[in-house]
């Protein structure tokens, strides 16, 4: 039976977690203090998953998980963190101490799925290690297992992206923004003849391009009037915050370059670096056009939306100044009807289930 360890200074939280996961067939051990949990780990007990709240006495959850990693590096670690503890979650991800962080208050179904994913990865890695020892001379078996691990890495990437997008969705009303921007970025990249691997990177970056907004105060993010200059300077920090959040995750290294550069302009008047022309990552140049079109055609607190025809004309007008002219040329080559259909397919119709990312990708590429 797989054993889980949860640490929280709130007994009622531990009681709820214990009941939930025992019903799922896990053995659950709980501790109300990090020191108590470290004593348990020091006794040699093996835990598949260790979950810890961030705010606790003696040491915080990030410090505890770092200590736990030294004792039992094979365990998968989860940090339960409120939005205001954003920086702590970033630091923990960067140090490689956690498998996932879970925003408070958590969704019951999401929590179950995250723990199941951690347990699955734990057993997959153990099986891989055993197979490596026993079958090191059998290249075919190892090759198959490596492919399985690679698929799991891609699945973990997608799960992490989904979790980050979901966390951002909880802080704003533009829940379709990232999906539409991702679908349009994918279509633009396909029009420009970009290879499949680069397309996948651009798509992933587009889905999480605004994840740094998790670190922007609610009063600014949800403001219904135009931002003051001081508030705008804070808002402009979100590409850098997103870049920091994604640090230390090797399979998102290329995507995070796109994330931090997606507000750079072709003429060098963007932010945060003031890059221009070919200094800007090609994926960021594509994402910039897709996001601009989405922003122009959707209402904001201080302006009305523009029609697709007007938005298209505005994007094309800015080719060579705000946008890479090669990207606006590709945009011009896509019929407006097809472009709008790509955006519609990225979001669910009223009363229907959300399309999966695979379905969106299939629709985009088949329409090209």
C-alpha positions as a Markdown table, in Angstrom:
| # | Residue | x | y | z |
|---|---|---|---|---|
| 1 | Unk | 0.0 | 0.0 | 0.0 |
| 2 | Unk | 1.4 | 3.4 | -1.0 |
| 3 | Unk | 2.1 | 5.6 | 2.0 |
| 4 | Unk | 1.5 | 9.4 | 2.1 |
| 5 | Unk | 2.7 | 12.0 | 4.6 |
| 6 | Unk | 0.9 | 15.3 | 5.1 |
| 7 | Unk | 2.1 | 18.1 | 7.3 |
| 8 | Unk | -0.1 | 20.9 | 8.5 |
| 9 | Unk | -0.5 | 22.8 | 11.7 |
| 10 | Unk | -4.3 | 22.6 | 11.4 |
| 11 | Unk | -5.6 | 19.3 | 12.7 |
| 12 | Unk | -8.9 | 19.6 | 10.9 |
| 13 | Unk | -7.1 | 19.9 | 7.6 |
| 14 | Unk | -5.0 | 16.8 | 8.3 |
| 15 | Unk | -8.2 | 14.9 | 9.4 |
| 16 | Unk | -9.8 | 15.8 | 6.0 |
| 17 | Unk | -6.8 | 14.8 | 4.0 |
| 18 | Unk | -6.4 | 11.5 | 5.9 |
| 19 | Unk | -10.1 | 10.6 | 5.4 |
| 20 | Unk | -9.9 | 11.5 | 1.7 |
| 21 | Unk | -6.9 | 9.5 | 0.8 |
| 22 | Unk | -7.6 | 6.5 | 3.0 |
| 23 | Unk | -10.9 | 6.2 | 1.0 |
| 24 | Unk | -8.7 | 6.1 | -2.1 |
| 25 | Unk | -6.7 | 3.2 | -0.7 |
| 26 | Unk | -3.6 | 4.9 | 0.5 |
| 27 | Unk | -1.9 | 4.6 | 3.9 |
| 28 | Unk | -1.8 | 8.1 | 5.4 |
| 29 | Unk | 0.5 | 9.5 | 8.1 |
| 30 | Unk | 0.0 | 13.0 | 9.4 |
| 31 | Unk | 2.1 | 15.5 | 11.5 |
| 32 | Unk | 1.2 | 18.9 | 12.9 |
| 33 | Unk | 4.8 | 20.1 | 13.1 |
| 34 | Unk | 7.7 | 19.9 | 10.7 |
| 35 | Unk | 10.0 | 18.6 | 13.4 |
| 36 | Unk | 7.6 | 15.7 | 14.1 |
| 37 | Unk | 7.5 | 14.9 | 10.4 |
| 38 | Unk | 11.3 | 14.9 | 10.1 |
| 39 | Unk | 11.4 | 12.5 | 13.0 |
| 40 | Unk | 9.1 | 10.2 | 11.2 |
| 41 | Unk | 11.2 | 10.4 | 8.0 |
| 42 | Unk | 14.4 | 9.8 | 10.1 |
| 43 | Unk | 13.0 | 6.5 | 11.3 |
| 44 | Unk | 13.4 | 5.1 | 7.7 |
| 45 | Unk | 9.7 | 5.0 | 6.8 |
| 46 | Unk | 9.3 | 5.3 | 3.0 |
| 47 | Unk | 6.7 | 7.7 | 1.7 |
| 48 | Unk | 5.7 | 7.9 | -2.0 |
| 49 | Unk | 4.3 | 11.5 | -1.6 |
| 50 | Unk | 5.0 | 14.2 | 1.0 |
| 51 | Unk | 2.6 | 17.1 | 1.1 |
| 52 | Unk | 3.2 | 20.2 | 3.3 |
| 53 | Unk | 1.4 | 23.4 | 4.0 |
| 54 | Unk | 3.5 | 26.5 | 3.6 |
| 55 | Unk | 2.7 | 28.5 | 6.7 |
| 56 | Unk | 3.7 | 26.5 | 9.8 |
| 57 | Unk | 5.6 | 27.0 | 13.0 |
| 58 | Unk | 9.3 | 26.2 | 13.4 |
| 59 | Unk | 10.0 | 26.3 | 9.7 |
| 60 | Unk | 7.9 | 27.0 | 6.6 |
| 61 | Unk | 6.8 | 24.4 | 4.2 |
| 62 | Unk | 9.5 | 25.2 | 1.6 |
| 63 | Unk | 12.2 | 24.7 | 4.2 |
| 64 | Unk | 10.6 | 21.5 | 5.4 |
| 65 | Unk | 10.5 | 20.0 | 1.9 |
| 66 | Unk | 14.1 | 20.9 | 1.4 |
| 67 | Unk | 15.0 | 18.9 | 4.6 |
| 68 | Unk | 12.7 | 16.1 | 3.5 |
| 69 | Unk | 14.4 | 15.9 | 0.2 |
| 70 | Unk | 17.8 | 15.3 | 1.9 |
| 71 | Unk | 16.3 | 12.4 | 3.9 |
| 72 | Unk | 14.2 | 10.8 | 1.2 |
| 73 | Unk | 15.0 | 12.2 | -2.3 |
| 74 | Unk | 12.9 | 9.6 | -4.0 |
| 75 | Unk | 9.7 | 10.9 | -2.5 |
| 76 | Unk | 7.5 | 13.2 | -4.6 |
| 77 | Unk | 6.9 | 16.5 | -2.7 |
| 78 | Unk | 3.9 | 18.8 | -2.9 |
| 79 | Unk | 3.7 | 22.4 | -1.5 |
| 80 | Unk | 0.3 | 23.7 | -0.6 |
| 81 | Unk | 0.5 | 27.5 | -1.0 |
| 82 | Unk | -1.9 | 30.5 | -0.9 |
| 83 | Unk | -1.6 | 33.1 | -3.7 |
| 84 | Unk | 0.1 | 35.6 | -1.4 |
| 85 | Unk | 2.9 | 33.0 | -0.9 |
| 86 | Unk | 3.6 | 33.1 | -4.7 |
| 87 | Unk | 7.3 | 33.9 | -4.2 |
| 88 | Unk | 7.8 | 31.0 | -1.8 |
| 89 | Unk | 6.3 | 28.7 | -4.4 |
| 90 | Unk | 8.6 | 30.1 | -7.1 |
| 91 | Unk | 11.6 | 29.6 | -4.9 |
| 92 | Unk | 10.7 | 26.0 | -4.2 |
| 93 | Unk | 10.1 | 25.2 | -7.8 |
| 94 | Unk | 13.5 | 26.8 | -8.7 |
| 95 | Unk | 15.3 | 24.7 | -6.2 |
| 96 | Unk | 13.7 | 21.5 | -7.5 |
| 97 | Unk | 12.2 | 20.6 | -4.2 |
| 98 | Unk | 8.6 | 20.0 | -5.3 |
| 99 | Unk | 6.7 | 18.0 | -7.9 |
| 100 | Unk | 3.8 | 20.4 | -8.0 |
| 101 | Unk | 2.4 | 23.3 | -5.9 |
| 102 | Unk | -1.3 | 23.4 | -5.0 |
| 103 | Unk | -3.0 | 26.8 | -4.6 |
| 104 | Unk | -5.3 | 27.3 | -1.7 |
| 105 | Unk | -8.1 | 26.7 | -1.5 |
| 106 | Unk | -7.7 | 23.6 | -3.6 |
| 107 | Unk | -10.2 | 21.9 | -5.8 |
| 108 | Unk | -10.9 | 18.4 | -4.4 |
| 109 | Unk | -10.7 | 16.6 | -7.8 |
| 110 | Unk | -7.5 | 18.5 | -8.8 |
| 111 | Unk | -5.9 | 17.5 | -5.5 |
| 112 | Unk | -6.7 | 13.8 | -6.0 |
| 113 | Unk | -5.4 | 13.9 | -9.6 |
| 114 | Unk | -2.2 | 15.6 | -8.6 |
| 115 | Unk | -1.5 | 13.0 | -5.9 |
| 116 | Unk | -2.3 | 10.1 | -8.3 |
| 117 | Unk | 0.1 | 11.6 | -10.9 |
| 118 | Unk | 2.8 | 11.8 | -8.3 |
| 119 | Unk | 2.3 | 8.2 | -7.2 |
| 120 | Unk | 2.3 | 7.1 | -10.8 |
| 121 | Unk | 5.5 | 8.9 | -11.5 |
| 122 | Unk | 7.1 | 7.5 | -8.4 |
| 123 | Unk | 6.4 | 3.9 | -9.5 |
| 124 | Unk | 7.4 | 4.6 | -13.0 |
| 125 | Unk | 10.7 | 5.9 | -11.9 |
| 126 | Unk | 11.2 | 3.0 | -9.5 |
| 127 | Unk | 10.4 | 0.5 | -12.3 |
| 128 | Unk | 12.8 | 2.3 | -14.6 |
| 129 | Unk | 15.6 | 2.1 | -12.0 |
| 130 | Unk | 15.0 | -1.6 | -11.5 |
| 131 | Unk | 14.8 | -2.3 | -15.2 |
| 132 | Unk | 18.1 | -0.4 | -15.7 |
| 133 | Unk | 19.8 | -2.6 | -13.2 |
| 134 | Unk | 18.3 | -5.9 | -14.4 |
| 135 | Unk | 18.2 | -5.3 | -18.2 |
| 136 | Unk | 21.1 | -2.9 | -18.9 |
| 137 | Unk | 22.3 | -5.2 | -21.7 |
| 138 | Unk | 18.9 | -5.4 | -23.4 |
| 139 | Unk | 18.8 | -2.2 | -25.4 |
| 140 | Unk | 15.3 | -2.8 | -26.8 |
| 141 | Unk | 13.7 | -3.0 | -23.4 |
| 142 | Unk | 15.5 | 0.1 | -22.2 |
| 143 | Unk | 14.6 | 2.0 | -25.4 |
| 144 | Unk | 10.9 | 1.2 | -24.8 |
| 145 | Unk | 11.1 | 2.3 | -21.2 |
| 146 | Unk | 12.9 | 5.6 | -22.1 |
| 147 | Unk | 10.1 | 6.4 | -24.6 |
| 148 | Unk | 7.6 | 5.8 | -21.8 |
| 149 | Unk | 9.5 | 8.1 | -19.5 |
| 150 | Unk | 9.7 | 10.7 | -22.2 |
| 151 | Unk | 5.9 | 10.5 | -22.7 |
| 152 | Unk | 5.5 | 11.0 | -18.9 |
| 153 | Unk | 7.8 | 14.1 | -19.0 |
| 154 | Unk | 5.6 | 15.6 | -21.7 |
| 155 | Unk | 2.5 | 14.7 | -19.7 |
| 156 | Unk | 4.0 | 16.3 | -16.6 |
| 157 | Unk | 4.8 | 19.4 | -18.7 |
| 158 | Unk | 1.2 | 19.5 | -19.9 |
| 159 | Unk | -0.1 | 19.0 | -16.3 |
| 160 | Unk | 2.1 | 21.7 | -14.9 |
| 161 | Unk | 1.0 | 24.1 | -17.7 |
| 162 | Unk | -2.7 | 23.3 | -17.0 |
| 163 | Unk | -2.2 | 23.9 | -13.3 |
| 164 | Unk | -0.5 | 27.2 | -13.9 |
| 165 | Unk | -3.2 | 28.3 | -16.3 |
| 166 | Unk | -5.9 | 27.2 | -13.8 |
| 167 | Unk | -4.2 | 29.2 | -11.0 |
| 168 | Unk | -4.2 | 32.3 | -13.3 |
| 169 | Unk | -7.9 | 31.7 | -14.2 |
| 170 | Unk | -8.8 | 32.0 | -10.6 |
| 171 | Unk | -7.5 | 35.6 | -10.5 |
| 172 | Unk | -9.2 | 37.0 | -13.6 |
| 173 | Unk | -12.2 | 36.9 | -15.9 |
| 174 | Unk | -10.3 | 36.3 | -19.2 |
| 175 | Unk | -10.4 | 32.5 | -18.9 |
| 176 | Unk | -10.4 | 31.9 | -22.7 |
| 177 | Unk | -7.5 | 34.3 | -23.4 |
| 178 | Unk | -4.6 | 31.9 | -23.2 |
| 179 | Unk | -6.3 | 29.1 | -25.2 |
| 180 | Unk | -7.2 | 31.5 | -28.0 |
| 181 | Unk | -3.7 | 33.0 | -28.0 |
| 182 | Unk | -2.2 | 29.5 | -28.1 |
| 183 | Unk | -4.4 | 28.4 | -31.0 |
| 184 | Unk | -3.7 | 31.5 | -33.0 |
| 185 | Unk | 0.1 | 31.3 | -32.3 |
| 186 | Unk | 0.0 | 27.7 | -33.4 |
| 187 | Unk | -1.7 | 28.6 | -36.7 |
| 188 | Unk | 0.7 | 31.5 | -37.4 |
| 189 | Unk | 3.7 | 29.3 | -36.7 |
| 190 | Unk | 2.3 | 26.6 | -39.1 |
| 191 | Unk | 1.7 | 29.3 | -41.8 |
| 192 | Unk | 5.4 | 30.3 | -41.4 |
| 193 | Unk | 6.6 | 26.7 | -41.8 |
| 194 | Unk | 8.0 | 26.3 | -38.3 |
| 195 | Unk | 8.8 | 22.7 | -37.4 |
| 196 | Unk | 6.6 | 20.6 | -35.1 |
| 197 | Unk | 9.0 | 20.7 | -32.0 |
| 198 | Unk | 9.2 | 24.5 | -32.2 |
| 199 | Unk | 5.4 | 24.7 | -32.7 |
| 200 | Unk | 4.9 | 22.7 | -29.5 |
| 201 | Unk | 7.2 | 25.0 | -27.6 |
| 202 | Unk | 5.4 | 28.1 | -28.9 |
| 203 | Unk | 2.0 | 26.6 | -28.0 |
| 204 | Unk | 3.1 | 25.8 | -24.5 |
| 205 | Unk | 4.5 | 29.3 | -24.0 |
| 206 | Unk | 1.3 | 30.9 | -25.3 |
| 207 | Unk | -0.8 | 28.9 | -22.8 |
| 208 | Unk | 1.3 | 30.2 | -19.8 |
| 209 | Unk | 2.5 | 33.6 | -21.2 |
| 210 | Unk | 0.6 | 35.5 | -18.6 |
| 211 | Unk | 1.3 | 33.2 | -15.6 |
| 212 | Unk | 3.4 | 35.9 | -14.0 |
| 213 | Unk | 0.2 | 37.8 | -13.3 |
| 214 | Unk | -0.3 | 35.4 | -10.4 |
| 215 | Unk | 2.2 | 37.7 | -8.6 |
| 216 | Unk | 0.3 | 41.0 | -9.5 |
| 217 | Unk | -1.9 | 42.4 | -6.8 |
| 218 | Unk | -5.6 | 41.8 | -7.2 |
| 219 | Unk | -6.4 | 45.5 | -7.0 |
| 220 | Unk | -4.4 | 46.1 | -10.2 |
| 221 | Unk | -5.2 | 42.9 | -12.1 |
| 222 | Unk | -9.0 | 43.4 | -11.6 |
| 223 | Unk | -9.1 | 47.1 | -11.8 |
| 224 | Unk | -12.1 | 48.3 | -13.9 |
| 225 | Unk | -10.6 | 51.7 | -14.9 |
| 226 | Unk | -7.4 | 52.7 | -16.6 |
| 227 | Unk | -4.2 | 51.9 | -14.6 |
| 228 | Unk | -2.2 | 54.7 | -13.1 |
| 229 | Unk | 1.5 | 55.0 | -14.3 |
| 230 | Unk | 2.6 | 53.4 | -11.1 |
| 231 | Unk | 0.1 | 50.5 | -11.4 |
| 232 | Unk | 1.2 | 50.0 | -15.1 |
| 233 | Unk | 4.8 | 49.7 | -14.0 |
| 234 | Unk | 3.8 | 46.9 | -11.6 |
| 235 | Unk | 1.7 | 45.2 | -14.4 |
| 236 | Unk | 4.7 | 45.3 | -16.7 |
| 237 | Unk | 6.6 | 43.0 | -14.2 |
| 238 | Unk | 4.5 | 40.0 | -15.2 |
| 239 | Unk | 6.8 | 38.7 | -17.9 |
| 240 | Unk | 9.7 | 38.6 | -15.5 |
| 241 | Unk | 7.6 | 37.1 | -12.7 |
| 242 | Unk | 6.5 | 34.3 | -15.2 |
| 243 | Unk | 10.1 | 33.8 | -16.2 |
| 244 | Unk | 11.2 | 33.3 | -12.6 |
| 245 | Unk | 8.3 | 31.0 | -11.8 |
| 246 | Unk | 9.3 | 28.7 | -14.7 |
| 247 | Unk | 13.0 | 28.7 | -13.8 |
| 248 | Unk | 14.6 | 25.3 | -12.9 |
| 249 | Unk | 12.2 | 23.3 | -15.1 |
| 250 | Unk | 14.4 | 22.0 | -17.9 |
| 251 | Unk | 11.6 | 21.0 | -20.3 |
| 252 | Unk | 10.2 | 24.6 | -20.1 |
| 253 | Unk | 13.5 | 26.4 | -20.6 |
| 254 | Unk | 12.8 | 27.5 | -24.2 |
| 255 | Unk | 9.2 | 28.4 | -23.4 |
| 256 | Unk | 10.2 | 30.7 | -20.6 |
| 257 | Unk | 12.4 | 32.7 | -23.0 |
| 258 | Unk | 9.2 | 33.3 | -25.0 |
| 259 | Unk | 7.3 | 34.2 | -21.9 |
| 260 | Unk | 9.7 | 36.9 | -20.8 |
| 261 | Unk | 9.9 | 38.4 | -24.3 |
| 262 | Unk | 6.3 | 38.4 | -25.4 |
| 263 | Unk | 5.8 | 42.1 | -24.9 |
| 264 | Unk | 9.0 | 43.1 | -26.8 |
| 265 | Unk | 8.4 | 45.2 | -29.9 |
| 266 | Unk | 10.1 | 44.9 | -33.3 |
| 267 | Unk | 11.1 | 48.6 | -33.1 |
| 268 | Unk | 12.7 | 48.1 | -29.6 |
| 269 | Unk | 10.1 | 50.0 | -27.7 |
| 270 | Unk | 8.7 | 47.0 | -25.7 |
| 271 | Unk | 9.6 | 45.6 | -22.4 |
| 272 | Unk | 11.3 | 44.3 | -20.2 |
| 273 | Unk | 14.6 | 44.5 | -22.2 |
| 274 | Unk | 13.8 | 46.8 | -25.1 |
| 275 | Unk | 14.9 | 44.1 | -27.5 |
| 276 | Unk | 14.4 | 44.8 | -31.2 |
| 277 | Unk | 14.3 | 42.8 | -34.5 |
| 278 | Unk | 16.1 | 39.5 | -34.5 |
| 279 | Unk | 17.1 | 40.0 | -30.9 |
| 280 | Unk | 13.5 | 38.9 | -30.0 |
| 281 | Unk | 12.8 | 35.1 | -29.8 |
| 282 | Unk | 10.9 | 34.0 | -32.9 |
| 283 | Unk | 8.2 | 32.4 | -30.8 |
| 284 | Unk | 7.7 | 35.7 | -28.8 |
| 285 | Unk | 7.2 | 37.6 | -32.1 |
| 286 | Unk | 4.5 | 35.2 | -33.1 |
| 287 | Unk | 2.8 | 35.2 | -29.7 |
| 288 | Unk | 2.9 | 39.0 | -29.7 |
| 289 | Unk | 0.7 | 39.2 | -32.8 |
| 290 | Unk | -1.8 | 36.6 | -31.6 |
| 291 | Unk | -2.1 | 38.2 | -28.2 |
| 292 | Unk | -2.5 | 41.7 | -29.7 |
| 293 | Unk | -5.4 | 40.5 | -31.9 |
| 294 | Unk | -7.1 | 38.8 | -29.0 |
| 295 | Unk | -6.8 | 42.0 | -26.8 |
| 296 | Unk | -8.1 | 44.3 | -29.6 |
| 297 | Unk | -11.2 | 42.2 | -30.2 |
| 298 | Unk | -12.1 | 41.7 | -26.5 |
| 299 | Unk | -13.6 | 44.4 | -24.2 |
| 300 | Unk | -11.5 | 46.0 | -21.5 |
| 301 | Unk | -12.6 | 48.0 | -18.6 |
| 302 | Unk | -11.6 | 51.3 | -20.3 |
| 303 | Unk | -12.4 | 50.6 | -24.0 |
| 304 | Unk | -14.8 | 48.7 | -26.2 |
| 305 | Unk | -13.8 | 45.8 | -28.4 |
| 306 | Unk | -13.1 | 46.3 | -32.1 |
| 307 | Unk | -14.4 | 44.1 | -35.0 |
| 308 | Unk | -12.3 | 41.4 | -36.5 |
| 309 | Unk | -11.9 | 43.4 | -39.6 |
| 310 | Unk | -10.7 | 46.5 | -37.7 |
| 311 | Unk | -8.4 | 44.4 | -35.5 |
| 312 | Unk | -6.8 | 42.7 | -38.5 |
| 313 | Unk | -6.2 | 46.1 | -40.1 |
| 314 | Unk | -4.6 | 47.5 | -36.9 |
| 315 | Unk | -2.3 | 44.5 | -36.6 |
| 316 | Unk | -1.2 | 44.8 | -40.3 |
| 317 | Unk | -0.7 | 48.5 | -39.9 |
| 318 | Unk | 1.7 | 47.9 | -37.1 |
| 319 | Unk | 3.9 | 45.4 | -39.0 |
| 320 | Unk | 7.5 | 46.6 | -39.1 |
| 321 | Unk | 7.0 | 48.8 | -35.9 |
| 322 | Unk | 5.3 | 46.9 | -33.2 |
| 323 | Unk | 5.4 | 43.5 | -34.9 |
| 324 | Unk | 7.8 | 41.4 | -37.0 |
| 325 | Unk | 6.7 | 42.0 | -40.6 |
| 326 | Unk | 7.3 | 38.4 | -41.4 |
| 327 | Unk | 4.7 | 37.4 | -38.9 |
| 328 | Unk | 2.2 | 40.0 | -40.1 |
| 329 | Unk | 2.7 | 38.8 | -43.6 |
| 330 | Unk | 1.8 | 35.3 | -42.4 |
| 331 | Unk | -1.2 | 36.7 | -40.6 |
| 332 | Unk | -2.3 | 38.5 | -43.8 |
| 333 | Unk | -2.1 | 35.2 | -45.7 |
| 334 | Unk | -4.6 | 33.5 | -43.4 |
| 335 | Unk | -8.3 | 34.2 | -44.4 |
| 336 | Unk | -10.1 | 36.1 | -41.7 |
| 337 | Unk | -12.9 | 33.5 | -41.7 |
| 338 | Unk | -10.4 | 30.7 | -41.0 |
| 339 | Unk | -8.6 | 32.8 | -38.4 |
| 340 | Unk | -11.8 | 33.4 | -36.5 |
| 341 | Unk | -12.8 | 29.8 | -36.7 |
| 342 | Unk | -9.5 | 28.8 | -35.1 |
| 343 | Unk | -10.3 | 31.2 | -32.2 |
| 344 | Unk | -13.9 | 29.7 | -31.8 |
| 345 | Unk | -12.6 | 26.1 | -31.7 |
| 346 | Unk | -10.3 | 27.0 | -28.9 |
| 347 | Unk | -13.1 | 27.8 | -26.4 |
| 348 | Unk | -16.2 | 25.8 | -25.5 |
| 349 | Unk | -19.6 | 26.7 | -26.9 |
| 350 | Unk | -22.3 | 27.4 | -24.2 |
| 351 | Unk | -23.4 | 24.2 | -22.6 |
| 352 | Unk | -20.5 | 22.1 | -24.0 |
| 353 | Unk | -17.4 | 20.6 | -22.5 |
| 354 | Unk | -14.1 | 22.5 | -22.9 |
| 355 | Unk | -12.1 | 21.2 | -25.9 |
| 356 | Unk | -8.9 | 19.4 | -24.9 |
| 357 | Unk | -5.6 | 20.9 | -26.0 |
| 358 | Unk | -5.1 | 18.0 | -28.4 |
| 359 | Unk | -8.4 | 18.7 | -30.0 |
| 360 | Unk | -7.6 | 22.4 | -30.4 |
| 361 | Unk | -4.2 | 21.5 | -32.0 |
| 362 | Unk | -5.9 | 19.0 | -34.4 |
| 363 | Unk | -8.4 | 21.6 | -35.5 |
| 364 | Unk | -5.8 | 24.2 | -36.1 |
| 365 | Unk | -3.4 | 22.1 | -38.1 |
| 366 | Unk | -6.2 | 20.4 | -40.1 |
| 367 | Unk | -7.6 | 23.7 | -41.1 |
| 368 | Unk | -4.3 | 25.0 | -42.5 |
